[in-house]
């Protein structure tokens, strides 16, 4: 795939799968043997675990939203620096709603093979999110 198609794939993941919380999009865009090198919340490091992780985030933050601020692509990899926002209105991992908003950054890298995401690495500012929620 071209670099532009790879960037469009990253954009579609964020807009449709993450922001709109449409799990079927993951089945279309992530390989059957996809590996998430950065699973959170105790989910498995595969496609099903990634779908569970996004569902949990939307359960805890009714307006969970990611905005791509920068994107760089080369060969089979895409890197995005993203702003994450949302209001903690539901339970998340046993933490009751704080009714507080978060606004933090994360960086995600995906590797694409045969038009599908094969691997993902992600780093986010969890410390800042916890601080904004009043948990630390």
C-alpha positions in Angstrom: 0.0 0.0 0.0 1.1 3.6 -0.5 2.0 5.9 2.3 -1.2 7.9 1.7 -3.3 4.8 1.9 -1.6 3.8 5.1 -2.3 7.2 6.6 -5.9 6.9 5.5 -6.1 3.5 7.3 -4.9 5.1 10.5 -7.4 7.9 10.2 -10.2 5.4 9.6 -9.2 3.4 12.7 -9.3 6.5 14.9 -12.5 8.0 13.4 -14.6 4.9 12.9 -13.3 2.3 15.3 -12.2 4.4 18.2 -14.3 7.6 18.1 -17.5 6.1 16.8 -16.9 2.8 18.7 -17.8 0.5 15.8 -16.2 -2.9 16.6 -16.9 -4.3 13.1 -14.4 -1.9 11.7 -11.6 -3.6 13.7 -12.5 -6.9 12.0 -12.1 -5.2 8.6 -8.9 -3.2 9.3 -6.9 -5.5 11.7 -5.3 -8.7 10.6 -6.6 -12.0 12.1 -3.2 -12.5 13.7 -2.8 -8.9 14.8 -0.6 -8.2 17.9 -1.2 -5.3 20.2 2.2 -4.7 21.9 0.5 -2.2 24.3 -2.7 -3.8 25.7 -4.3 -2.1 28.7 -6.9 -3.0 31.3 -5.9 -6.7 31.3 -7.2 -7.4 27.8 -5.6 -9.9 25.5 -3.0 -8.6 23.0 -5.1 -9.5 20.0 -7.9 -7.9 17.9 -10.7 -9.0 20.3 -8.7 -7.5 23.2 -8.4 -4.3 21.3 -12.2 -4.2 20.8 -12.7 -4.8 24.5 -10.3 -2.0 25.4 -12.1 0.5 23.2 -15.5 -0.6 24.6 -14.2 -0.1 28.2 -13.0 3.4 27.4 -16.4 4.3 26.0 -18.1 2.8 29.0 -16.0 5.0 31.3 -16.0 8.1 29.1 -19.3 8.7 27.2 -17.6 11.2 24.9 -14.2 9.6 24.5 -12.6 11.2 21.5 -9.2 11.1 19.8 -8.0 13.9 17.5 -5.0 13.2 15.3 -2.6 16.2 15.6 0.4 14.9 13.6 0.9 11.8 11.4 4.0 10.5 9.8 4.2 7.5 7.5 7.0 5.6 5.9 7.0 2.2 4.2 4.7 -0.1 6.2 4.5 2.1 9.4 2.3 5.0 10.5 3.0 7.1 13.6 0.3 9.4 15.0 0.5 12.0 17.8 -3.0 12.3 19.2 -5.0 14.3 21.7 -7.4 12.3 23.8 -10.3 13.9 25.6 -13.4 12.7 27.5 -15.5 13.1 30.6 -15.4 10.3 33.1 -19.1 9.6 33.5 -19.1 5.8 33.9 -17.3 3.1 35.8 -13.9 2.2 34.5 -12.0 -0.7 36.0 -13.9 -0.4 39.3 -13.4 3.4 39.5 -16.7 5.1 39.8 -17.4 8.2 37.8 -15.5 11.3 38.9 -17.4 13.5 36.5 -14.1 15.1 35.6 -12.7 15.6 32.1 -9.3 14.4 30.8 -7.2 16.0 28.0 -3.9 14.2 27.4 -1.7 13.0 24.5 -0.7 9.7 23.2 1.5 8.4 20.4 0.5 5.3 18.4 2.5 3.3 15.8 0.9 0.7 13.5 2.6 -1.7 11.1 0.5 -2.6 8.0 0.8 -5.8 6.0 -1.3 -6.6 3.0 -3.7 -3.7 3.7 -4.4 -4.6 7.4 -2.8 -3.6 10.7 -0.5 -6.4 11.8 1.0 -4.7 14.9 0.4 -1.8 17.2 2.5 0.1 19.8 1.1 2.8 21.9 2.3 5.2 24.6 -0.1 7.5 26.5 0.2 9.9 29.3 -1.7 7.8 31.9 -0.1 9.8 34.8 -1.6 13.0 33.4 -5.0 11.4 32.9 -5.0 10.1 36.5 -4.0 13.5 37.8 -6.8 15.2 36.0 -9.3 12.6 37.3 -8.1 13.3 40.9 -6.9 9.8 41.4 -3.4 10.8 42.4 
